[in-house]
């Protein structure tokens, strides 16, 4: 113990690399002086190692600004910070705890009707920034590290019918129509589609390679092309550049075009991301195995420890796409015969156009031997 009493108060004496450092504790209480002495040693050790001293007095607004400048912010971080900053901006990061989080949750629900899943996403970003502060030496520990999130209720996902798809394609602008077809026939995410390049499409083998994805597991996957998508890409084929553009410029935001197409089509509202669920549901109804569906969509192989040894070969993926095309052709036939009980009115032009593309696919499925020339 390096405490010495000078008068009625204790002082701390610490030797570091042959140099003596002295600090007056300002107290006559021995136990409090020992704590100050311990903190003084830690401070000198951090200074010796070139480590930054924690700054719990920093406001969350300052932390967010520093994270955006020096961290690796993702688009969803920026989106959630729009909601977090009005509440947490002036609060010191050392004071953020479970009580303040409960206040935020109550205020979020009071301002607007949002689901618990939405608020959990906000807390996910909040906790991420606090972990980043710990990594940068601005906090000693994350106060929300052990905070449990409110359990989310599952809600049914909307799946677009074939009749609704035909109506939507008929009402969509040309650049959006191409995106819709690609999303429904590949299950790719919007970001993956907008980043897709012509160099990553193998027309001879009828394959599309996903090279930029939201998840590491989604990158590097290969997706066989449906006949409809192959014909569409062939008609617009270029040697280099982005596949989906508007007047030669990259597409950034499709929300306005999407909402307008939904309104003109007169169908129930679905998100663009629901087209990915639509692809998965159609594969399921077509009898495609779970592992093959995960491989096509870029999902992880599951939680089972043995699943890491599972590898889905290309012929299995081609067979899955063939089943999807056959299922789609059968559903179109039902729509034309009036067998679809969906209340949505499909556009005759859209159905006829989709039908003409899919009929060739159904014929190819009947004539082709699994694992044949397309494999």
C-alpha positions as CSV (number, residue, x, y, z in Angstrom):
1,X,0.0,0.0,0.0
2,X,1.5,3.4,-1.0
3,X,-0.6,5.6,1.2
4,X,1.0,8.1,3.6
5,X,-0.8,10.5,5.9
6,X,0.2,14.1,5.6
7,X,-1.4,16.0,8.4
8,X,-5.0,14.7,8.7
9,X,-5.3,13.5,5.0
10,X,-3.9,10.7,3.0
11,X,-1.7,11.0,-0.1
12,X,-0.9,8.3,-2.7
13,X,2.7,7.6,-3.8
14,X,3.1,5.4,-6.8
15,X,6.4,4.4,-8.6
16,X,6.2,3.7,-12.3
17,X,9.4,3.0,-14.3
18,X,11.6,4.6,-11.6
19,X,9.5,7.7,-11.4
20,X,7.5,8.6,-8.3
21,X,4.0,10.0,-8.8
22,X,2.2,11.7,-5.9
23,X,-1.5,12.5,-5.6
24,X,-3.4,14.0,-2.6
25,X,-6.5,12.0,-1.9
26,X,-8.2,14.9,-0.1
27,X,-9.7,12.7,2.5
28,X,-8.9,11.4,6.0
29,X,-11.0,8.2,5.4
30,X,-8.7,5.3,5.0
31,X,-11.1,3.1,2.9
32,X,-11.9,6.0,0.5
33,X,-8.2,6.8,0.2
34,X,-7.4,3.2,-0.8
35,X,-10.0,3.4,-3.6
36,X,-8.5,6.7,-4.9
37,X,-5.0,5.1,-4.7
38,X,-6.2,2.1,-6.7
39,X,-7.8,4.3,-9.4
40,X,-4.6,6.4,-9.5
41,X,-2.5,3.3,-10.2
42,X,-4.9,2.2,-12.9
43,X,-4.7,5.7,-14.5
44,X,-0.9,5.7,-14.5
45,X,-0.8,2.2,-16.0
46,X,-3.2,3.1,-18.8
47,X,-1.0,6.2,-19.5
48,X,2.1,4.0,-19.5
49,X,0.5,1.6,-22.1
50,X,-0.9,4.4,-24.2
51,X,-4.5,3.6,-23.4
52,X,-7.2,6.2,-23.4
53,X,-8.8,6.9,-20.0
54,X,-12.6,6.2,-19.9
55,X,-14.9,9.2,-20.5
56,X,-18.2,8.2,-19.0
57,X,-19.2,11.9,-19.0
58,X,-19.3,12.0,-22.8
59,X,-22.8,12.4,-24.1
60,X,-24.4,9.9,-26.4
61,X,-24.6,12.6,-29.1
62,X,-20.8,13.0,-29.0
63,X,-20.4,9.2,-29.1
64,X,-22.7,8.8,-32.1
65,X,-20.8,11.6,-34.0
66,X,-17.5,9.9,-33.3
67,X,-18.8,6.5,-34.3
68,X,-20.1,7.8,-37.6
69,X,-16.7,9.4,-38.3
70,X,-14.3,6.7,-37.0
71,X,-16.4,3.5,-36.8
72,X,-17.9,1.4,-39.5
73,X,-21.5,2.5,-39.6
74,X,-24.0,0.5,-41.6
75,X,-27.2,1.9,-43.2
76,X,-29.3,0.4,-40.5
77,X,-27.2,2.2,-37.8
78,X,-28.0,5.5,-39.5
79,X,-31.6,4.6,-39.7
80,X,-32.0,3.7,-36.0
81,X,-29.9,6.7,-34.8
82,X,-32.6,9.0,-36.2
83,X,-34.9,7.6,-33.4
84,X,-32.2,7.2,-30.7
85,X,-30.6,10.6,-30.9
86,X,-33.6,12.8,-30.0
87,X,-33.9,10.9,-26.7
88,X,-30.3,9.9,-25.8
89,X,-28.4,12.8,-27.3
90,X,-27.7,14.8,-24.1
91,X,-27.4,11.8,-21.8
92,X,-24.0,10.9,-20.6
93,X,-23.0,7.4,-21.7
94,X,-21.9,6.5,-18.2
95,X,-25.5,7.1,-17.0
96,X,-27.2,4.9,-19.7
97,X,-28.8,2.0,-17.9
98,X,-31.8,-0.2,-17.8
99,X,-34.0,2.4,-16.2
100,X,-33.4,4.9,-19.0
101,X,-33.9,2.2,-21.6
102,X,-37.3,1.5,-20.0
103,X,-38.2,5.2,-20.3
104,X,-37.2,5.2,-23.9
105,X,-39.4,2.1,-24.7
106,X,-42.4,3.8,-23.0
107,X,-41.9,7.0,-24.9
108,X,-41.4,5.2,-28.2
109,X,-44.7,3.4,-27.8
110,X,-46.4,6.6,-26.7
111,X,-45.3,8.6,-29.8
112,X,-46.2,6.0,-32.4
113,X,-47.6,2.5,-32.6
114,X,-44.6,0.3,-33.2
115,X,-43.9,-3.4,-32.5
116,X,-41.6,-4.7,-29.8
117,X,-39.3,-6.0,-32.6
118,X,-38.8,-2.4,-33.9
119,X,-37.8,-1.1,-30.4
120,X,-35.5,-4.1,-30.0
121,X,-33.7,-3.1,-33.2
122,X,-33.2,0.4,-31.7
123,X,-31.7,-1.2,-28.6
124,X,-29.5,-3.4,-30.7
125,X,-27.9,-0.3,-32.3
126,X,-27.7,1.4,-28.9
127,X,-25.9,-1.6,-27.4
128,X,-23.6,-1.8,-30.5
129,X,-22.4,1.8,-30.0
130,X,-21.8,1.2,-26.3
131,X,-19.7,-1.9,-27.2
132,X,-17.8,0.3,-29.6
133,X,-17.2,2.8,-26.8
134,X,-15.7,0.0,-24.7
135,X,-13.4,-1.1,-27.6
136,X,-12.3,2.5,-28.0
137,X,-11.6,2.9,-24.2
138,X,-14.3,5.4,-23.7
139,X,-16.2,3.1,-21.3
140,X,-14.9,0.6,-18.8
141,X,-17.8,-1.8,-19.5
142,X,-21.1,-1.9,-21.4
143,X,-24.0,-1.1,-19.0
144,X,-26.4,-2.9,-21.4
145,X,-24.4,-6.0,-21.9
146,X,-26.7,-8.2,-19.9
147,X,-30.0,-6.4,-20.8
148,X,-32.6,-8.8,-22.0
149,X,-34.9,-7.7,-24.8
150,X,-38.6,-8.0,-24.8
151,X,-39.7,-11.2,-26.4
152,X,-41.0,-10.6,-30.0
153,X,-44.4,-11.9,-31.1
154,X,-44.4,-13.7,-34.4
155,X,-46.6,-12.2,-37.1
156,X,-47.6,-14.0,-40.3
157,X,-45.6,-12.9,-43.3
158,X,-47.4,-11.8,-46.4
159,X,-46.9,-14.0,-49.4
160,X,-47.9,-12.5,-52.8
161,X,-50.1,-14.7,-55.0
162,X,-49.4,-15.3,-58.7
163,X,-52.4,-13.2,-59.6
164,X,-51.1,-10.3,-57.5
165,X,-47.7,-10.7,-59.0
166,X,-49.1,-10.4,-62.5
167,X,-51.1,-7.3,-61.5
168,X,-48.0,-5.8,-59.9
169,X,-45.8,-6.5,-63.0
170,X,-48.4,-4.9,-65.2
171,X,-48.5,-1.7,-63.1
172,X,-44.8,-1.3,-62.3
173,X,-42.4,1.0,-64.1
174,X,-39.9,-0.8,-66.4
175,X,-36.9,-0.5,-64.0
176,X,-39.0,-1.7,-61.1
177,X,-40.6,-4.5,-63.1
178,X,-37.1,-6.0,-63.8
179,X,-36.3,-5.8,-60.1
180,X,-39.5,-7.5,-59.1
181,X,-38.9,-10.4,-61.5
182,X,-35.4,-10.9,-60.3
183,X,-36.5,-10.7,-56.6
184,X,-39.3,-13.2,-57.1
185,X,-37.2,-15.6,-59.2
186,X,-34.0,-15.5,-57.1
187,X,-35.0,-14.5,-53.5
188,X,-32.2,-11.9,-53.4
189,X,-32.3,-9.0,-51.0
190,X,-32.9,-5.5,-52.4
191,X,-29.3,-4.5,-51.6
192,X,-27.9,-7.6,-53.3
193,X,-29.9,-6.9,-56.4
194,X,-28.9,-3.2,-56.6
195,X,-25.3,-4.2,-56.3
196,X,-25.4,-7.0,-58.9
197,X,-23.1,-6.5,-61.9
198,X,-23.1,-7.9,-65.4
199,X,-19.7,-9.4,-64.8
200,X,-21.2,-11.8,-62.2
201,X,-23.7,-13.4,-64.5
202,X,-22.7,-16.5,-66.5
203,X,-25.1,-16.6,-69.4
204,X,-23.7,-19.8,-70.9
205,X,-24.3,-21.7,-67.6
206,X,-27.4,-19.7,-66.8
207,X,-26.0,-18.8,-63.3
208,X,-26.0,-15.6,-61.2
209,X,-23.3,-15.1,-58.6
210,X,-24.1,-13.0,-55.5
211,X,-20.8,-11.2,-54.6
212,X,-22.1,-8.5,-52.2
213,X,-24.5,-9.4,-49.4
214,X,-25.8,-8.2,-46.1
215,X,-24.3,-11.4,-44.5
216,X,-21.1,-13.2,-45.0
217,X,-23.0,-16.4,-45.7
218,X,-24.9,-14.8,-48.5
219,X,-21.8,-13.8,-50.4
220,X,-20.3,-16.1,-53.0
221,X,-23.5,-18.1,-53.5
222,X,-24.7,-19.1,-57.0
223,X,-28.3,-19.0,-58.1
224,X,-29.5,-20.8,-61.3
225,X,-31.6,-18.5,-63.5
226,X,-35.2,-19.2,-64.4
227,X,-36.1,-19.0,-68.1
228,X,-38.0,-15.8,-67.5
229,X,-35.2,-14.1,-65.8
230,X,-32.6,-15.4,-68.3
231,X,-34.6,-14.0,-71.2
232,X,-35.0,-10.6,-69.4
233,X,-31.3,-10.3,-68.7
234,X,-30.3,-11.5,-72.2
235,X,-32.5,-8.8,-73.7
236,X,-30.7,-6.1,-71.7
237,X,-27.2,-7.7,-71.6
238,X,-24.1,-5.6,-71.2
239,X,-20.5,-6.4,-70.7
240,X,-19.9,-4.4,-67.5
241,X,-21.6,-2.3,-65.0
242,X,-24.6,-2.6,-62.7
243,X,-27.5,-4.8,-63.9
244,X,-30.4,-2.7,-62.5
245,X,-30.2,1.0,-63.3
246,X,-32.5,3.9,-64.2
247,X,-31.4,5.8,-67.3
248,X,-27.9,4.5,-66.9
249,X,-27.6,5.6,-63.3
250,X,-27.5,3.4,-60.1
251,X,-30.8,2.8,-58.3
252,X,-30.7,4.1,-54.7
253,X,-34.2,4.3,-53.5
254,X,-37.3,2.5,-54.9
255,X,-39.8,3.2,-52.2
256,X,-41.8,5.8,-54.2
257,X,-41.9,3.6,-57.3
258,X,-42.9,0.6,-55.2
259,X,-45.8,2.3,-53.5
260,X,-47.0,3.7,-56.7
261,X,-47.0,0.3,-58.4
262,X,-48.9,-1.2,-55.5
263,X,-51.5,1.5,-55.6
264,X,-51.9,1.2,-59.4
265,X,-52.1,-2.6,-59.2
266,X,-54.9,-2.3,-56.6
267,X,-53.5,-5.2,-54.5
268,X,-52.8,-5.4,-50.7
269,X,-49.7,-3.7,-49.5
270,X,-46.5,-5.9,-49.3
271,X,-43.0,-4.8,-48.7
272,X,-40.3,-5.3,-51.4
273,X,-38.6,-7.6,-48.9
274,X,-41.7,-9.8,-48.8
275,X,-40.8,-10.9,-52.4
276,X,-37.9,-12.8,-50.7
277,X,-40.4,-14.5,-48.4
278,X,-42.5,-15.2,-51.5
279,X,-39.6,-17.0,-53.2
280,X,-39.0,-19.1,-50.1
281,X,-42.7,-20.0,-49.7
282,X,-43.0,-21.0,-53.4
283,X,-40.0,-23.2,-53.1
284,X,-41.5,-24.8,-50.1
285,X,-44.8,-25.4,-51.9
286,X,-42.9,-26.8,-54.8
287,X,-41.4,-29.5,-52.5
288,X,-37.8,-28.1,-52.2
289,X,-35.8,-29.2,-49.2
290,X,-35.0,-26.8,-46.4
291,X,-31.2,-27.0,-46.9
292,X,-31.5,-26.2,-50.6
293,X,-33.8,-23.2,-49.9
294,X,-31.3,-21.9,-47.4
295,X,-28.4,-22.3,-49.9
296,X,-30.3,-20.4,-52.6
297,X,-31.3,-17.6,-50.2
298,X,-27.9,-17.3,-48.5
299,X,-29.1,-18.3,-45.0
300,X,-26.9,-20.1,-42.5
301,X,-27.1,-23.8,-42.5
302,X,-29.0,-23.9,-39.2
303,X,-28.1,-24.4,-35.6
304,X,-27.5,-28.2,-35.8
305,X,-23.8,-28.9,-35.2
306,X,-23.8,-31.4,-38.1
307,X,-25.2,-28.9,-40.5
308,X,-21.8,-27.4,-41.1
309,X,-20.9,-30.5,-43.1
310,X,-23.9,-30.1,-45.4
311,X,-23.1,-28.8,-48.9
312,X,-25.7,-28.2,-51.5
313,X,-24.4,-29.0,-55.0
314,X,-25.3,-27.0,-58.1
315,X,-27.5,-29.8,-59.7
316,X,-29.7,-29.7,-56.6
317,X,-30.1,-26.0,-56.9
318,X,-31.0,-26.3,-60.6
319,X,-33.6,-29.0,-59.8
320,X,-35.1,-26.6,-57.2
321,X,-35.5,-23.9,-59.8
322,X,-37.0,-26.3,-62.2
323,X,-39.6,-27.3,-59.6
324,X,-40.3,-23.6,-58.9
325,X,-40.9,-23.0,-62.6
326,X,-43.3,-25.9,-62.8
327,X,-45.2,-24.8,-59.7
328,X,-45.4,-21.3,-61.2
329,X,-46.8,-22.6,-64.5
330,X,-49.4,-24.7,-62.6
331,X,-50.5,-21.7,-60.6
332,X,-50.9,-19.5,-63.7
333,X,-53.1,-22.2,-65.2
334,X,-55.3,-22.1,-62.2
335,X,-55.6,-18.4,-62.4
336,X,-56.6,-18.5,-66.1
337,X,-59.2,-21.2,-65.4
338,X,-60.6,-19.2,-62.5
339,X,-59.5,-21.6,-59.9
340,X,-57.8,-19.0,-57.8
341,X,-60.0,-17.9,-54.9
342,X,-57.9,-14.8,-54.2
343,X,-60.0,-11.7,-53.9
344,X,-57.4,-9.7,-55.8
345,X,-58.2,-9.1,-59.5
346,X,-55.2,-10.0,-61.7
347,X,-54.4,-8.0,-64.8
348,X,-55.2,-9.9,-68.0
349,X,-52.2,-8.4,-69.8
350,X,-49.8,-9.2,-66.9
351,X,-51.0,-12.8,-66.6
352,X,-50.8,-13.4,-70.3
353,X,-47.3,-12.0,-70.4
354,X,-46.1,-14.1,-67.4
355,X,-47.9,-17.1,-68.8
356,X,-46.0,-16.9,-72.1
357,X,-42.7,-16.9,-70.3
358,X,-43.6,-19.7,-67.9
359,X,-45.1,-22.0,-70.5
360,X,-41.7,-22.4,-72.0
361,X,-40.3,-23.2,-68.5
362,X,-42.9,-25.9,-67.9
363,X,-42.1,-27.5,-71.2
364,X,-38.4,-27.4,-70.3
365,X,-39.0,-29.1,-67.0
366,X,-40.9,-31.9,-68.6
367,X,-38.3,-32.6,-71.2
368,X,-35.2,-32.1,-69.1
369,X,-33.5,-34.8,-67.1
370,X,-32.5,-33.7,-63.6
371,X,-28.7,-33.0,-63.5
372,X,-28.6,-32.9,-67.3
373,X,-27.1,-30.3,-69.6
374,X,-28.0,-27.3,-67.4
375,X,-26.1,-28.8,-64.4
